[in-house]
């Protein structure tokens, strides 16, 4: 299967993806075979339904948001390049990448980009701010009907109160970073892709 | 692991292919060594590499912790070497003595360094080839594209070069350090790729070793999973935890811990006492203590008698009286009486040790977490979902647990924000305490009264008493245990504590209640024992008198001094009351009635109630589920204390009834399943769920107290009361501990006996006690010192964090020039404290103002020329620009 996939994928394409995402050659081909197995329509792109077939995403309260993250704004198909670009956020940070050329543009799997990815999950309207309403929506997805709306509201308020430093009663990306300062994002937002 | 399976197959194919030709290098000796070492190195590297799979993410998740550790260790090592080599390069550049050869070396070094990124920047093409070459032989990594001849040749060349370097390194005009570094790197490179390129044996060996490493890794992972799966009831407890919160789960964890402890105790008791006696001792019916007396034989098999642990039960190995006082039994010359005593005491010793050790460990774990509460809600909000959950049922649990944890936080939050009428609250609390004290006093008196009555009953004939009268004591105690806790809980509502504190109060009160019960029970028991002792004394005298009569009569009748022992059937021998067995029976009865009551309570109070509420709700005037009866809540305090006191009974009773421990193991096992089921099936979560740590030292503290209290009576009886003369392993001794003395005297060499005599001398004991007191005092002081140090360190850490924040803020405000200047400054620690700069108005100054040392990244106030170079050593090594341990920017030349 792997070798077939690699024949479908052109070399230069692989090179480009490699440069962009930092995946190794074999990882790319492997992920490509995964991509094609997800692609039920067999048209080289994935639709939302394709993603929803993954059980982990199907039962995840934020599954829809994650799936959304794969799609560029306004589109409902994603090709392999886009697929890889999103997945690159979850590539573990390798040690030799840590101290290397800080002048170069940040790789997709840097801490900031990982956090930005997470931030976008909550930022439903993409205005770079998590507002109270957005929090409430996410909360409702996460706890369902077990907690009253009033309590949910107070939770959202508390969350914002904790994180908000500039008093605009919403959470900006910087504030988000500060909140998750002590979380080991590099470790937690990493998937061990096969090499 | 489908992937790797497939890959392995493929590699096998490849290995079968004719091997590519590759020149062998001249120095064979070195070669071999390299080949040997290569796979090992490689294997190590592999191990360190993050385990690769996107198929089995779940497994990965489980072992994330260990992996993280590994990764960080590897990272540290890597960083070190990176830094070294960087430094090296800098030095070299600075030295400016780089010959063309050296340059080539350097290139090589960069190429091979093992740092993918670097290699990529140097020449992506080559890098790729190398990788392919590497993995094609490493048996499963890259298997799509095979090596081309050219690639192999290139790689070959490099290896060759390295080897040459190694051979000629001795002659190079470099510094020793550099030479060593070069040598190491070159060797590593050769090791890595030599095996991959080698022919025949080397290559096969290499592939084999790689495969084995992989297998080993997989095995380790599986083993970890297996270990997790082996933790008993972990899933059950997790399930309960997710629905009912950590407080309820803490009870079950405690129960599990208790089960483990009891299993060990059971092992001791059963293996060293019960089993030897059952296997090697005299069989049932051989002597009087192992036979049911004639008078009781008719009813010995009746259920009611057996249920009261009379009849055959009473004369079985379950109880003290059954054991024989023969010094040694069986082929092994097993000293049963000694073993009995030592196990009886050893159970306490072991329990004490385990409890204290667990407490110490918990104290270590639970130390932090105090100031973690900075962003509780945000963290819960952003990080609580586990993205690897793929199973709907698990997802349900996760939903429940997120909800629960939110509820817990809400409760905590409400508690913090509560403002109150302090006087009213105080008054109510005092009132509540007075009421509870009254309850405690009353119940204490009731128990005392009942005990007295039961003593009167005991003197009356057994047949005249009704069932109730016979079991009055147990009945009253169980009733008190049933009624008082809810009463206390109701009263405690006046106090309006936070549920966590309320639970502790509740525990303390019920503890006092049970303690009162326990001690009145014990005193009653002692009364009984003294009464029995008196009776026994008279029986003993009578027996001795009868025996003397018999001997006298026999010798006078047959006119011989050789008198055979009286020929009486063991069932007909006159015997004493055997107070130890009596005590044992009391304990066993208490435990059994306790089990009955608690199980029935669950069945009726929880299950029946739940059934009624659930099904009668269809045809009832009001909403039963939301209204009055509702479903039961899980009673944490009652259950925990029940467990603790149950254990106390076991500890006390185990000496008199060796079978009690086995009984308890059964009880704990069943109650684990039963209660897990009951709580999931019939209870609803508490209205105010609160957070409890998984390892609750409060429970352990109670347990320790109970352990100590139950130690007292047992030791008292061992040391002071005379054992029964005709039953039990110590019969015939003055005191129970005489067994030890006897062993010391007879079986151990004389000098040990002497040592013991000296050791028991008051002149030695007093200093020993004094020494211990001093030791306690010293350790206490030391631990206080450590605590203080801990606090200080914590504060320092907080300061450092604040400082970091400040620095970041300031950095934003400092202009670019300043930053550049800073970068040029190599050794920042030598800068004098900079002048505090004015923060520009736009910056949001944090509320946390740093108290620590001034900001090291502050603006520069001194020219970066004369850095503290020691005056006496002008030619000393110049600290290069990159020396600040990676703090400055890389040198740009």
HADDOCK unambig.tbl for C-alpha pairs under 7 A between the chains (distance, minus, plus):
assign (segid A and resid 2 and name CA) (segid B and resid 144 and name CA) 6.56 0.50 0.50
assign (segid A and resid 3 and name CA) (segid B and resid 144 and name CA) 5.07 0.50 0.50
assign (segid A and resid 26 and name CA) (segid B and resid 142 and name CA) 5.73 0.50 0.50
assign (segid A and resid 55 and name CA) (segid B and resid 390 and name CA) 5.39 0.50 0.50
assign (segid A and resid 56 and name CA) (segid B and resid 388 and name CA) 6.32 0.50 0.50
assign (segid A and resid 56 and name CA) (segid B and resid 389 and name CA) 5.78 0.50 0.50
assign (segid A and resid 56 and name CA) (segid B and resid 390 and name CA) 4.17 0.50 0.50
assign (segid A and resid 59 and name CA) (segid B and resid 392 and name CA) 6.56 0.50 0.50
assign (segid A and resid 59 and name CA) (segid B and resid 395 and name CA) 6.83 0.50 0.50
assign (segid A and resid 60 and name CA) (segid B and resid 387 and name CA) 6.99 0.50 0.50
assign (segid A and resid 95 and name CA) (segid B and resid 75 and name CA) 5.91 0.50 0.50
assign (segid A and resid 96 and name CA) (segid B and resid 115 and name CA) 5.81 0.50 0.50
assign (segid A and resid 96 and name CA) (segid B and resid 117 and name CA) 6.72 0.50 0.50
assign (segid A and resid 97 and name CA) (segid B and resid 117 and name CA) 6.75 0.50 0.50
assign (segid A and resid 142 and name CA) (segid B and resid 399 and name CA) 6.58 0.50 0.50
assign (segid A and resid 143 and name CA) (segid B and resid 399 and name CA) 5.81 0.50 0.50
assign (segid A and resid 143 and name CA) (segid B and resid 402 and name CA) 6.61 0.50 0.50
assign (segid A and resid 143 and name CA) (segid B and resid 403 and name CA) 5.36 0.50 0.50
assign (segid A and resid 146 and name CA) (segid B and resid 403 and name CA) 6.84 0.50 0.50
assign (segid A and resid 155 and name CA) (segid B and resid 377 and name CA) 6.98 0.50 0.50
assign (segid A and resid 158 and name CA) (segid B and resid 377 and name CA) 6.70 0.50 0.50
assign (segid A and resid 159 and name CA) (segid B and resid 377 and name CA) 5.14 0.50 0.50
assign (segid A and resid 159 and name CA) (segid B and resid 378 and name CA) 4.94 0.50 0.50
assign (segid A and resid 162 and name CA) (segid B and resid 375 and name CA) 6.00 0.50 0.50
assign (segid A and resid 179 and name CA) (segid B and resid 375 and name CA) 6.58 0.50 0.50
assign (segid A and resid 191 and name CA) (segid B and resid 54 and name CA) 6.86 0.50 0.50
assign (segid A and resid 192 and name CA) (segid B and resid 50 and name CA) 6.49 0.50 0.50
assign (segid A and resid 192 and name CA) (segid B and resid 51 and name CA) 6.27 0.50 0.50
assign (segid A and resid 192 and name CA) (segid B and resid 52 and name CA) 4.99 0.50 0.50
assign (segid A and resid 192 and name CA) (segid B and resid 53 and name CA) 5.47 0.50 0.50
assign (segid A and resid 192 and name CA) (segid B and resid 54 and name CA) 5.98 0.50 0.50
assign (segid A and resid 193 and name CA) (segid B and resid 52 and name CA) 5.33 0.50 0.50
assign (segid A and resid 193 and name CA) (segid B and resid 53 and name CA) 5.18 0.50 0.50
assign (segid A and resid 193 and name CA) (segid B and resid 54 and name CA) 5.19 0.50 0.50
assign (segid A and resid 194 and name CA) (segid B and resid 52 and name CA) 4.18 0.50 0.50
assign (segid A and resid 194 and name CA) (segid B and resid 53 and name CA) 4.57 0.50 0.50
assign (segid A and resid 194 and name CA) (segid B and resid 54 and name CA) 6.31 0.50 0.50
assign (segid A and resid 195 and name CA) (segid B and resid 52 and name CA) 6.20 0.50 0.50
assign (segid A and resid 195 and name CA) (segid B and resid 141 and name CA) 6.38 0.50 0.50
